[in-house]
């Protein structure tokens, strides 16, 4: 049995804003991501896993600040010092859209760091490539659209056609690899891509045409023993209850409020030929609290106080309160009092959404279709409480536009 630790989508510098730690000088939110990464590295070493597989996206883009490169390097080098073979796929955030540019993980490959291997092009790895591990790895890092266009010499294709061609070529490549595997050894497919049937956060299904999407039949091929994916931040098994497990571990820390309700994980897979079991390891992470209040009473603050969690629950959390209310009650919203209540939160975001209630009521013997555009405009302006003097000016301008009685811009 082989024990493989699989994680993805670290994005350690994606929240490099806000308060800084006075000792390290690092943003506190970056420290949240590094704490999760420390937990993953510590587990890999203490559990003495056979292989660490990082499925792409170390940073927010391919030009991380040297400070963040240092912090990532410190932790990854611990795996090298422990002698743990480590594969790192290049993700879309690690890769420059320009052909020939270095990727964000390039230095590990350039310096030939022991036990670390950066996968920047589709590769079929055998035991000799994996320090003798009895394992085969089919690796698909992110392939840029510009790179494919250059190889196809296809500047006239649109994005959907290009991704379609890319999906076809990669699928054919994987099937060719599968035809040449050693059937006595376990097989892992790892990719930084979307998969048909996977879910983004907020239960948004993967849509074809705007992304590299691998087919469900490809990743669920029974000749595979484990599929290690990155790119989608929501933890999931796309082939739940069946073989092979098709796993997105998800991002290692909540990136934004779209992930507020998502738990965060990394995975240890116990892999045998024809049978794999999964251990989900939950990461603590910083809590996100996201609530929406629709106010229908003038006792606004009291309503909001009842909606917000207790101050103990808010403590050290990143919280957002979206408040929808009639516009005329805007002066009643006591924002300073809300901020005092939430002062123990790590961050508190108040989003004000005043609503303009405009309902046009017509007499029973009159319908919308019976009114001219100018009559409809007049009624609308009245409903939204437009200044009477402005109504006269707007109606005159509208009449000129509709009838074409005067040019909109006079000749000098």
N, C-alpha and C positions, 0 to 999 in steps of 0.2 A: 504493500500500500504506500502511496505517495501522498504527503500532506502539502498542499499548495495554498499559500496565503494570497488572496486576490483582493485588490482595492483599486479605486479609480477616482478620477475627477477631484484631485486635491485642491486645485485653485487657491494656493496658499495666500496669494496676494490680491485676491479679488475684492476684499473688503479693507483695503489699505487706506482708510480714512477715519476720522474721529479721534478720540483720545489716544494718547500714547503712553506706554509704560515708562515711568521715569528711570528705571534701572537699565532695561535693554534698549530703550529708545524705539522699540517696535510698536506699531499700532496694536491696541488691545484686541481688536478683532482678528488681526493676523495671528496673534498668540493663541486665539481659539482654534484656528486651523492647525497651527503647529502642535498644539496639545493633542489633537486628534491624531496627527501624524506620529507623534511620539508614542501614543498608545499602540498604533499599528506596528511600529518598528519594535517596540518592547515585546509585543506578543510574538512576532516572528522569531525573535532571538530566544525568548524563554520557552516557546513551544518547539524550538529546533525544527522548524518546517524545512522541507526539502527544496522549496522554490518559492520566491516571492514574485508575483506577477502584477505589475502596475499597468492598467489598461488605458493610460493616456490622460493628458491635461493636468500638468503639474502647476501651471500658472494661469493667469487670466489672459495672457497673450504671449507672443514669441519674444518679447523684449522685456523680460523682468528686470527690475532694479538689481544691482549687484548684491545688495543686502539680502534680498529674498533668495537669490541664487545661493548665497552662503548658507542660509538657514535650511534650504532644501538639501544642499550638498552635505551638510553636517549629519543629517539624519540618514540619508541614503548611504553615506560612507560607513555608517555603523553596520549596515548589512554586509558590506564588503569586508570590514574588519572581522566580522563573525563568520566569514566564509560561506555565506548563504548565496547561492546563485540567484540573480535577480534579473528579470526581463522588464524593460520599460518601453512601452509603445509610445510613439509620437502621436499625440492627439491633435484635433483641429486647432485648439488654442495654443499648441506648442509649435505650430508649423506656419511659416511665412507663406502668404499667397503667391509670392514671386518665386519663379523657378530658380533653383540654385542657391537660395539663401539658407543659412544655417538655421537649425531648429533650436528650441530653447533647452533641449537636453544634450546638445551636441558635445559639450565638454567631456562628458563621461566616455563617449565613444572616441573622441580625439585623444584623450589622455590614456585610453585603454585601462581603465580602472579595473582591478581584479574582481572577478565574479559578477560584474555588472555589464549588461549588454543592452544597447539602445536599438530598438527595431524601428527603422525609418522607411523600410520598403517591405512589401509582401515577402514573407520568408517561410520556408519549410525547415524547421529545426529538428535534427536527429539527436540521439544520445551524445554523439561526438561534439555537438554544438552546445550541449547542456551539462558539461562537465561529467559526462558518463551516466547521468540520470536515465533510468529505463523509461523514457518518455519521448513522445513526438508532439511538437507544437506547430500548429498552423497559425501564423501571425499576420494580421491585417491591420497595420497602422492606418491613420487617416491618409487618404490620397487626395491631394488638392485638385480642384477643378482645373486650375491653370496648367498643372502638370499633365493632366490627361489631355487637355486641348492641344498642348504642345506635341504630345506623342501622336495624337490623331490628326494633327494639322487641320483642326476643325473649328475655325474661328466663327463660322456661320451658324453653328448649332446653338440652340437656346439652352438654359440651365437644365430644364427637364430632360432634354435629349442627352445632354452630357452625363447627368447622373444615371440615366437609364443605361447608357453605354458602359459606364463605370461598373454599375451593378452586374451587368451581364458578364463583363470580363472577369471581375473578381469571383463571381459564382462559378464560372467555368474553371478558373484557376484552382479554387478549393476542391472542386469535384475531381480534377486531375490529380491533385495531391492525395485525396482520399483513395483513389484507385491504386496508389503506390505506397500506402502505409504498410508497416509491419503489423500484421493482425495480432501478434502476440503481445504488443506493447500498448499501453494506454495512449489515447490521442486527445489533445486539447486544441480547440479552436479559440483564439483570442482575437478580438477586433475592437477598434474604436469606431463605432458606427451605430446607427439605429437598426432595429429589427422589426419586421412586421408583427403586429400584435402587442408590442410593448406600449407602455403608458408613460407619458411625461407626468410631471406634477400636475395637480388639479385634474387628474383623470383625462388629460387630452391625448387622444390616440395619435400615434405616429401617422403622418400623412405622406403619401408618395409624392414625388416631384420636387420637393424643396430641400432634400437631404439625401445622403447616401443611406439607402435602406436595403438591408439584406433580407432575403426571403425567409419566411418561417421554415419552409421545408429544408433549406440549406443548413440552418443552425440546429435543426432537430434531427439531423441524419443519425441513425442509430449506431453508425460506426464511430461516432464521437463519444467521448467519455465525460467531457466537461466543456462548457462554452463560457469563457471569461470575457465579459463585455465592459466597455466604458462608453461614455458620451451622454447617456440619459441619467439624470440626477436622482430619479426615483428608484429605490431598492425594489427588486422584483425577480421572480423566476418566471421567465416567459414560457417555460415548458413544465409548469408545476405538476408534480406527481408522476412525471414520466422521465425516461432516460433519453438523452443526457440532460442534466440541469443546464438551463440557459440563463445565466445570472448577470444582472446588473447590481453591483453592490450599492450603487448610488454615490453621490458626493459625500465627502467625509465630514462636512459641516454644512449647516443651512446657509445658503447663499443669499436668499432674499425671502420676502413674505410669501412668494409662491410655494416655498418649501416649508412654511411654518408648521404644518401638520405632519410632515414627513419625519419618521425616525431615520437615523443614520447608522450605517453598518459597514463593516468589512467582513470578508468571508474566509473561512478555512475549508477547503474541499479535500475530502479523503477519497483518493482516486484509485480504483482498481479497474482492470480491463472489464468492461461490461457492467460495472456497478460503482456508483459514486454517492457519497453522503455529504451533506452540507452542514456546516456549523456557522450560524449567523452570530456575529459579535457586534452588539450594539455600542455605538459611541455616544458618550454623554451629550456633548454639544451644548451650545447656549440656547436657552428657550426663546422661542418667538411666540408672541401673543398677538393675534390679529382679530379685531372685532369691528363690527359695523353697527351703528345705532341709528334708527330712524325715529326721529322725535316727532311726536304728535301732541305733546303737552307743553305749555309754556314753562312748566317747572323743569326746565331743561337740565340744569346741573344735577338736581336730585335724580333725574332719570339716568343721567350718565354715570353718576356715582354708583347706582345700582347695577349698571351694566359692566363697569370695569371690575376686574378681579380685585381681590384684597391686596393691600400694599405688600404683604408678605409674599404673595404669588408674583407680583410685579417686580420684586427685588431682583436686580441683575439681569432681568429679561429685556429683550428688544421688543417693544410693544408699539402697536399702531391702533389708533381709534379713528375710524371713518364716521363722521357725523353728518347725517342728512336731515335737513330741517327746512321749514318754510323761510324764505329769504327775509321776510319782515321780522323774524325773530333773531336775526343775526346779532343785534346788540345784547341779547340776553345770554349769549354763550360766554361763560366765564372761563376763558382760556387760562389765565394765571392760576386760578384755583385748581383746574385740572392738572396743570403741570406741577403744582405743589403736591397734589395727591400722588402723582407718579414719579416724584423726584428720586425714589430708590431704584427706578428702572435703569438699566444700562443705557438705553435710548428710548425716548418716547416721541412718537410721531403722531401729531394731530392733523387729520385731513378734514377740512371743512368743505361741505358740499351743500351750499344753500340751494334750495329748490324753488323754482318759479312756477307757481300753480296758475296755469292759464287755461280756463275752461270757457269755451264759447257756447253760450246758450241761445238758441234761436226760438222764435215763436213756433207754436205747433203747426201753423199753416205755412212755414217757411223751411226750405232745405238748403243745404250748402250749394247744391248744383244750380239753384235758382239765383245765386248771387254772382255778380261780376267780380273779376279779380280786384278791382279798385274798392268795391264794397266789402269784400273779404278782408282786404288790407285795413280798411277803416275799423272794422270790428276787432281785428287782432290788436291794433294799436290801442284801442280803448281797453281791451281785456288786460293788457300788460301795463296799464296805467301810464301810458306815455303822456308827456306834457302836451296840453292842447295846442300851444304854439308850435311845437315840433310836429304835431300831427298835420297841421296845415301845410308845413313845408314839405314833409315826406309825401303827402298825398299829391301835392303839385308835381314833385319830382317823379313820382310813380306814373302820373298821368302822362307826363312828357315821354317817359320811357315806353309806355304801352301804346300810345297813339303815334309816337314818332313825330310829334308836332314841332320839336326843336332838337337840334343836335346836342348830344351830351357835352361835347367840348366845342366851344365856339372858336371860329378862326380868329387869330389875332388881327 
